[in-house]
Amino acid sequence: MAISGLMMMLMLLGGGGNDLLDFISPEAYWKAKGVEVTAGNLLAELKPAGAVDTSALIKQLGASEYKVREEASRRLTAMGPAALPELRKAVKSSDPEIAGRAGKIIHGLSGKVRARAVRRLMAIRTLGERKDRQAIPTLRKLLKSKTLFEAEYARAAIAAIEGKPFKRPGASARAMQSDLRLLPANCGVVGQVRMLPGKPIDIKQILKTLGPMLPEGKTEESLAKVNKMIISVADRVGNIRLDGVTFGVADNVGKDADGKDTGNAVLVVRGLYNPAAVREVLIEKRAKSEKVGRTEVLRIDIMAVILVSNDRLVFMTGASKEQLPVAQMVAALKSGKGKLAGDKAMAGLIKSVDTTNPVWAVMRVSESYRKAEILAPFKTVTLVGKRKANQMDFTLQARGTVAQKVAAAVEEFNKLIDEKRDRIDRGALSMPAMKPITEFIRSIKVVANGANATVTARLKGDMKTLLGMPMLIFSMAISETRVRREVREEPMLGGEAPAPR
C-alpha cells in the first residue's frame, strides 16, 4: 500500500489537498514533460484524439503468418490510445488469436492511457490557474466528459477563470453511513474521518517550512525529488482522491492465552480512483488474487484488499491472514449490511455521538484493551471533533465505574502529556513546522469527574489531515503505559521477575 502511504504522508504535510494531483506543481509537471506552458500548448493537450483506421491491422492480428501478426501488433501499439476503441471491440472477437492479441495490446497501452489522462487533468487545472479566458469554450465541452475527474476539473477551472467560488464534492453523509454498515462483528473501536473539500497546495512552501528538518541547502533538491516521485505515481495509477475513512478495530487486539498476537482492523475507504490501475500495481507488488464467491480479493501477506468500485475500497490487516474477516466483508458488500449491525451495545454507543462531525470514534473497552493501564478503569470511550471556522475542537469522554481508579488514570495521562509537551517544545525551537502540533499538545486538558474523565483539545488552522491527532496522542499514551508495564515486568538479566504488585 505504498501509494496510499505516500498520499497520507503528503496530506499530513499539506493540510489542504485530498487529490494526488493536488501535490504536483504545474510548473514542475510541465517542465518534466518538456512542454512550454502557453495557452496554445495547454489547449493542444485537450484536443480529442484523431480517428485512426485500424480495421485492416486488427484483421491481421489473426493472420496465418506469425510475422504478419507480430507486425500488426507492433503498429497498433505504436498508434497508442487512439487505437483503443477498436481494440476493445476486437477483444470480443470470435477469433481467439485476435481477441488474445488485442487484450495484450490494451494491457500494454494502459499505462500510457493513465499518463495521458493525468496530462489532460493537469492541462485543465493549469488553464484555470492561469485564468486563460480563451480556454473557456474548450473547457465547457468537457463538462459532459465521462472520464474520471475530467468534468469536475473543467468546472473548477471555469470557476477560477470567471472568479467564482468552487467547492470540490466529497463523500455524502449517506455514503459514509453505508460504509459504516459494512463493518464486521466484534469491533471494539469504530470511527470515521471525513476529509474537508481539498484544493491544490504548494509543496515548495511546505518544504520551506520543513527546512530545518532537511539537510542544509537541500530544499530545492528535495522539491525536485518529491515532484518526480508524485508524477511517477500519478502516471502509473492516475489521479486518486481520498474523501473519508470508516474503520473498525477488533476487540481482541493483543495476545491470546498462548501468547500469540490476535486481532484485525478493517478500513472502508471512500474516494475516487481507477480500480484497474491500482489492481495492476498491487499485482506487481506480488499480491495474490483469489475469488471469494464472485468477489476478487487481493492478498499481500497479512493484508487483504477488495477493490469494490471506483469510489470505494476495503482494506484489511491483522495479526495473521487467518484472522482477517474476509468472508464477512464479502458478504457485507453483497448484502449492504455487516455483522456489526447486530451489535446493539455498539449501536447504542455510536448513537451517543454526532456522526455528522468530520471525525468521531467510539471504543468499548474489552478485556484485551484493559491490559493497557490507562484504559483499565473505563468501560467506554468516545471522541468527537467539531469544526469551527479555522479550528477543530475535540472532546474525548471516558466513562468508568470506580472514581479512585479513574483519578489515577487521569494523573498518569497528564504525566504522559507533560512529557510530550517538554519533548515537542524542545523540537519546536528548531522546527517551525512543529508549531501547530505544539499548540495542539499545549491545548490538551484532562479532568476527572467522579467515575468519568474528559479530554479536550483544539487544533487551529487549515490542518484537516490532522483530524486524527487526538486519537494519535491517546494511542501514544496507551502504548507508552504498556511499554512501561512490560519494562517493570521484564525479568532482570540473571535474576527473577519482580513479584506481582
C-alpha positions in Angstrom: 0.0 0.0 0.0 2.9 2.3 -0.8 0.7 4.6 -2.8 -1.9 5.2 -0.1 1.0 5.7 2.4 2.6 8.3 0.1 -0.7 10.1 -0.2 -1.4 10.1 3.5 2.1 11.5 4.2 1.6 14.3 1.7 -1.9 15.1 3.1 -0.4 15.3 6.6 2.2 17.8 5.4 -0.1 19.7 3.1 -3.2 20.2 5.1 -5.2 21.2 2.0 -5.2 18.6 -0.7 -7.1 15.3 -0.9 -6.3 14.5 -4.6 -2.9 13.0 -5.5 -2.6 15.7 -8.2 -3.0 18.4 -5.6 0.6 17.8 -4.6 2.0 18.2 -8.1 3.3 21.7 -9.1 2.1 22.6 -12.6 5.4 24.3 -13.2 7.4 21.1 -12.3 5.0 18.9 -14.1 5.2 20.6 -17.5 8.9 21.0 -17.1 9.2 17.2 -16.6 7.1 16.6 -19.7 9.1 19.1 -21.8 6.1 21.3 -22.5 6.3 25.1 -22.6 3.4 26.5 -20.6 1.4 28.5 -23.0 -2.4 28.7 -23.6 -1.9 27.2 -27.1 0.2 24.2 -25.8 -2.2 23.5 -23.0 -5.3 23.6 -25.3 -3.5 21.3 -27.7 -3.3 18.7 -24.8 -7.1 18.8 -24.7 -7.8 18.1 -28.4 -9.6 14.8 -28.9 -7.5 12.0 -30.4 -7.9 11.8 -34.1 -9.7 8.8 -35.5 -7.5 6.1 -37.0 -8.3 3.3 -39.3 -7.3 0.1 -37.5 -9.7 -2.4 -39.2 -7.0 -3.8 -41.5 -4.5 -4.2 -38.8 -6.9 -5.8 -36.4 -7.8 -8.4 -39.1 -4.0 -9.1 -39.5 -3.8 -10.0 -35.8 -5.4 -13.3 -36.8 -3.3 -13.8 -39.9 -1.9 -17.2 -40.6 1.7 -15.9 -40.8 3.4 -15.1 -37.4 5.4 -12.2 -38.9 2.2 -10.5 -40.1 0.6 -10.9 -36.7 3.6 -9.5 -34.9 3.9 -6.5 -37.3 0.2 -5.7 -36.8 0.6 -5.9 -33.0 3.6 -3.5 -33.2 1.8 -1.0 -35.4 -1.3 -1.0 -33.3 0.8 -0.5 -30.2 2.5 2.4 -31.8 -0.8 4.1 -32.5 -1.3 4.5 -28.8 -4.6 5.3 -27.1 -6.2 6.3 -30.4 -6.4 2.6 -31.3 -8.2 1.6 -28.1 -11.8 2.0 -29.2 -11.5 -0.7 -32.0 -9.1 -2.8 -29.9 -11.8 -3.0 -27.1 -14.2 -4.3 -29.7 -11.6 -6.8 -31.0 -11.3 -8.3 -27.5 -14.8 -9.8 -28.1 -13.8 -11.4 -31.5 -14.7 -15.0 -32.1 -11.1 -15.5 -33.3 -9.1 -16.3 -30.1 -5.9 -15.1 -31.7 -7.4 -11.6 -32.5 -9.0 -11.4 -29.1 -5.9 -12.5 -27.2 -3.5 -10.1 -29.0 -6.0 -7.2 -28.7 -6.1 -7.8 -25.0 -2.4 -7.8 -24.7 -2.1 -4.6 -26.6 -4.7 -2.9 -24.4 -2.8 -4.0 -21.3 0.4 -2.6 -22.7 -1.3 0.7 -23.5 -3.0 1.0 -20.1 0.0 2.9 -18.6 0.0 5.4 -21.5 -3.7 5.9 -21.1 -3.4 6.8 -17.4 -0.4 9.1 -18.1 -2.4 10.8 -20.9 -5.4 11.2 -18.5 -3.1 12.9 -16.0 -1.8 15.3 -18.7 -5.3 16.3 -19.6 -6.2 17.0 -15.9 -3.1 19.0 -15.4 -3.7 21.0 -18.5 -7.3 21.8 -17.3 -6.0 22.8 -13.9 -3.2 24.9 -15.3 -5.5 26.8 -17.6 -7.7 27.6 -14.7 -4.8 28.8 -12.5 -3.6 30.9 -15.4 -7.1 32.3 -15.8 -7.0 31.9 -19.6 -10.4 33.1 -20.8 -9.8 31.8 -24.3 -9.9 28.3 -22.8 -13.5 28.5 -21.6 -15.1 27.2 -24.9 -12.8 24.1 -24.8 -13.4 23.6 -21.1 -17.2 23.8 -21.5 -17.1 20.9 -24.0 -15.5 18.8 -21.2 -18.4 19.4 -18.7 -20.1 16.3 -20.0 -17.0 14.1 -20.1 -17.4 10.6 -18.6 -13.6 10.3 -17.9 -12.8 10.1 -14.2 -12.3 13.6 -12.7 -12.4 15.4 -16.1 -15.8 17.2 -15.9 -15.2 18.3 -12.3 -11.7 19.7 -13.1 -13.3 21.6 -16.0 -15.9 23.1 -13.7 -13.2 24.1 -11.2 -11.1 25.7 -14.0 -14.0 27.6 -15.4 -14.9 28.9 -11.9 -11.3 30.0 -11.4 -11.2 31.9 -14.7 -14.6 33.6 -14.0 -13.6 34.4 -10.4 -16.4 32.3 -9.0 -16.3 30.0 -5.9 -15.9 26.3 -6.4 -16.3 23.6 -3.8 -14.9 20.2 -4.6 -17.5 17.4 -4.0 -16.9 14.9 -1.2 -18.4 11.9 0.4 -22.0 12.4 1.4 -23.3 11.6 4.9 -25.4 8.8 3.3 -22.3 7.3 1.7 -20.4 7.3 4.9 -23.4 5.7 6.7 -23.5 3.0 4.1 -19.8 2.3 4.7 -20.3 2.2 8.5 -23.0 -0.5 8.0 -20.4 -2.8 6.4 -18.2 -3.3 9.4 -17.7 -6.9 10.8 -18.7 -8.3 14.1 -16.7 -7.9 17.4 -15.4 -4.4 16.8 -14.0 -2.7 19.9 -13.3 0.6 18.2 -15.4 2.1 15.4 -15.0 5.6 13.9 -14.9 7.8 10.8 -12.7 10.6 9.5 -14.2 12.7 6.7 -11.9 14.9 4.7 -12.8 18.6 4.2 -13.0 19.7 0.5 -9.5 19.7 -0.9 -7.6 22.0 -3.2 -4.1 22.2 -4.8 -1.3 23.0 -2.3 2.2 24.5 -2.5 4.7 21.7 -2.0 7.6 24.3 -2.2 6.2 26.2 0.7 5.8 23.1 2.7 9.4 22.2 2.2 10.5 25.7 3.1 8.5 25.3 6.4 10.2 22.0 7.0 13.6 23.5 6.1 15.3 22.8 9.5 14.4 19.1 9.1 16.2 18.9 5.7 19.9 18.8 5.0 21.3 22.3 4.6 20.7 23.7 1.2 18.6 20.6 0.1 15.2 22.3 -0.2 15.2 22.6 -4.0 16.7 19.1 -4.4 14.0 17.7 -2.1 11.3 19.5 -4.0 12.6 18.0 -7.3 12.6 14.5 -5.8 9.1 14.9 -4.3 7.7 16.2 -7.6 9.4 13.4 -9.6 8.0 10.7 -7.2 4.4 12.0 -7.3 4.4 12.4 -11.1 5.7 8.9 -11.4 3.0 7.5 -9.2 0.3 9.5 -10.9 1.4 8.4 -14.4 1.0 4.8 -13.2 -2.3 4.9 -11.4 -3.9 8.2 -12.5 -5.4 10.6 -10.0 -6.5 9.3 -6.6 -8.9 11.1 -4.2 -9.4 10.4 -0.5 -12.7 11.6 0.9 -13.1 9.6 4.0 -12.3 6.5 6.0 -14.5 4.3 8.1 -12.6 2.0 10.5 -13.3 -0.9 12.8 -10.7 -2.5 15.1 -11.4 -5.9 16.6 -12.0 -6.1 20.4 -9.4 -8.8 20.9 -6.3 -6.9 19.7 -3.4 -8.1 21.8 -2.2 -11.7 22.7 -4.2 -14.8 23.4 -3.6 -17.3 26.2 -0.8 -18.9 24.3 1.0 -15.6 23.8 0.1 -15.3 20.1 -0.8 -12.0 18.5 -4.5 -11.5 17.8 -6.9 -9.0 16.3 -7.6 -7.3 13.0 -8.6 -3.9 11.6 -10.9 -3.0 8.7 -10.8 0.2 6.7 -13.6 1.2 4.2 -12.0 3.9 2.1 -14.3 6.4 0.3 -12.9 8.5 -2.6 -12.3 8.2 -6.3 -9.7 6.1 -8.2 -9.0 3.7 -11.1 -9.5 0.2 -9.7 -7.8 -1.5 -12.7 -4.7 0.7 -12.2 -4.5 0.0 -8.5 -5.0 -3.7 -9.1 -2.2 -3.7 -11.6 0.2 -2.1 -9.1 -0.9 -4.5 -6.3 -0.3 -7.5 -8.6 3.2 -6.1 -9.4 3.8 -5.9 -5.6 3.1 -9.7 -5.6 -0.5 -9.6 -4.4 -2.2 -12.9 -4.8 -5.6 -12.9 -6.4 -8.3 -15.2 -5.1 -12.0 -15.4 -5.5 -14.4 -15.5 -2.6 -17.7 -16.2 -4.3 -17.6 -13.8 -7.3 -15.6 -11.2 -5.5 -11.9 -10.8 -6.1 -9.7 -10.4 -3.0 -6.1 -9.3 -3.4 -3.9 -10.7 -0.6 -0.4 -9.5 0.4 0.9 -11.3 3.5 -1.4 -10.3 6.4 -3.3 -7.7 4.3 -6.2 -8.1 2.0 -7.8 -5.6 -0.4 -11.2 -5.5 -2.1 -11.4 -3.0 -5.0 -15.2 -2.6 -4.7 -15.8 0.2 -7.2 -14.1 3.4 -8.4 -15.3 5.2 -5.2 -14.9 2.6 -2.6 -12.1 0.2 -1.4 -11.9 -2.2 1.6 -8.6 -2.8 3.3 -8.0 -5.4 6.0 -5.0 -6.2 8.1 -4.4 -8.3 11.2 -2.2 -10.4 13.3 -2.4 -13.2 10.7 -4.1 -13.8 7.4 -6.4 -16.3 9.1 -7.8 -13.6 11.3 -8.9 -11.3 8.5 -12.7 -11.0 8.3 -12.6 -11.5 4.5 -15.7 -13.7 4.2 -17.7 -11.3 6.5 -16.7 -8.3 4.3 -17.5 -10.0 1.1 -21.0 -11.0 2.4 -21.5 -7.4 3.7 -20.6 -5.9 0.4 -23.2 -8.2 -1.3 -26.0 -7.5 1.2 -25.0 -3.9 2.2 -25.0 -4.9 5.8 -22.2 -6.3 8.0 -22.5 -8.2 11.2 -21.7 -5.2 13.4 -25.2 -4.0 12.7 -26.5 -6.8 15.1 -24.4 -5.5 18.0 -26.9 -3.5 20.0 -24.4 -2.3 22.6 -22.0 -0.8 19.9 -25.0 0.6 18.0 -26.1 2.4 21.2 -22.6 3.8 21.7 -22.4 5.1 18.1 -25.8 6.8 18.6 -24.4 8.6 21.6 -22.1 10.7 19.3 -22.9 13.1 16.4 -21.7 11.1 13.4 -22.1 14.1 11.1 -18.9 15.6 12.5 -15.7 15.4 10.5 -14.1 13.0 13.0 -15.6 10.7 15.6 -14.8 7.4 17.2 -16.1 5.2 19.9 -14.5 2.4 22.0 -15.9 -0.4 24.0 -13.1 -1.3 26.4 -12.8 -5.0 26.2 -10.6 -7.3 28.4 -7.8 -7.1 25.8 -7.9 -3.3 25.9 -7.9 -3.2 29.7 -4.4 -4.6 29.6 -3.4 -1.0 28.8 -3.3 0.5 32.3 -4.7 3.9 31.1 -7.8 2.1 29.8 -8.3 -0.3 32.6 -10.7 1.9 34.7 -13.1 2.6 31.8 -16.0 0.9 30.1 -16.4 3.1 27.1 -14.6 6.0 25.3 -16.0 8.4 22.8 -14.2 11.1 20.7 -15.8 13.9 18.6 -14.1 16.6 16.6 -16.2 19.7 15.7 -15.1 22.2 13.1 -15.5 25.9 14.0 -14.2 28.4 11.4 -10.4 27.7 11.1 -10.1 25.3 14.1 -11.2 21.9 15.3 -12.4 21.4 18.9 -12.0 17.8 20.2 -13.8 16.2 23.1 -12.9 12.7 24.4 -15.1 11.3 27.1 -14.2 8.1 29.0 -16.7 6.5 31.3 -15.7 4.2 34.2 -17.1 2.8 37.4 -14.6 3.5 40.2 -13.7 7.2 40.8 -10.4 6.4 42.5 -9.1 4.4 39.6 -10.3 7.0 37.1 -8.4 9.7 39.0 -5.2 7.6 39.0 -5.6 7.0 35.2 -6.1 10.8 34.6 -3.0 11.5 36.7 -1.0 9.0 34.6 -2.3 10.5 31.4 -1.4 14.0 32.5 2.2 12.9 33.2 2.5 11.5 29.7 1.1 14.6 28.1 3.5 16.8 30.2 6.4 14.6 28.9 5.2 15.1 25.3 4.9 18.8 25.8 8.5 19.0 27.0 9.8 17.0 24.0 7.8 18.9 21.5 8.6 22.3 23.0 12.3 21.4 22.5 11.8 20.3 19.0 9.7 23.3 18.0 12.7 25.6 18.7 14.4 24.3 15.6 11.4 23.2 13.6 8.7 25.9 12.8 6.6 23.2 11.1 6.0 21.7 14.6 4.2 24.8 15.8 0.6 23.6 15.1 1.3 20.3 16.8 3.0 22.1 19.7 -0.1 24.3 20.2 -2.3 21.3 19.9 -0.4 19.4 22.6 -0.4 22.5 24.8 -4.2 22.8 24.5 -4.9 19.3 25.8 -6.7 19.4 29.2 -7.7 16.2 31.1 -10.0 16.3 34.1 -11.7 13.6 36.2 -15.3 13.9 37.3 -16.1 11.1 39.6 -16.0 7.9 37.6 -15.7 9.7 34.3 -12.9 11.6 32.6 -12.9 14.3 29.9 -10.1 15.2 27.5 -10.4 18.4 25.4 -8.1 19.9 22.8 -8.0 22.4 20.0 -6.4 22.3 16.6 -6.0 25.7 14.8 -5.6 26.4 11.1 -6.4 24.6 7.9 -5.0 21.3 9.1 -7.8 18.9 8.1 -5.4 16.0 7.7 -4.5 16.2 11.3 -8.1 15.4 12.4 -6.8 12.1 13.9 -4.2 13.8 16.1 -6.2 13.3 19.4 -6.5 9.6 18.7 -2.8 9.5 17.9 -1.9 11.2 21.2 -4.4 8.9 23.0 -2.9 5.8 21.4 0.7 7.0 22.2 -0.3 7.2 25.8 -1.8 3.7 25.7 1.3 2.4 24.0 3.7 4.1 26.4 1.9 2.8 29.5 2.0 -0.7 28.0 5.8 -0.3 27.4 6.3 0.9 31.0 4.3 -2.1 32.3 6.4 -4.6 30.2 9.6 -3.0 31.4 8.5 -3.3 35.0 7.6 -7.0 34.4 10.6 -7.9 32.3 13.0 -10.2 34.4 16.4 -8.7 35.1 19.3 -10.5 33.5 20.4 -13.3 35.8 17.5 -12.5 38.2 13.8 -13.1 38.7 10.8 -11.1 37.7 9.5 -8.8 40.3 6.7 -10.0 42.5 3.2 -9.0 41.4 2.0 -5.8 42.9 
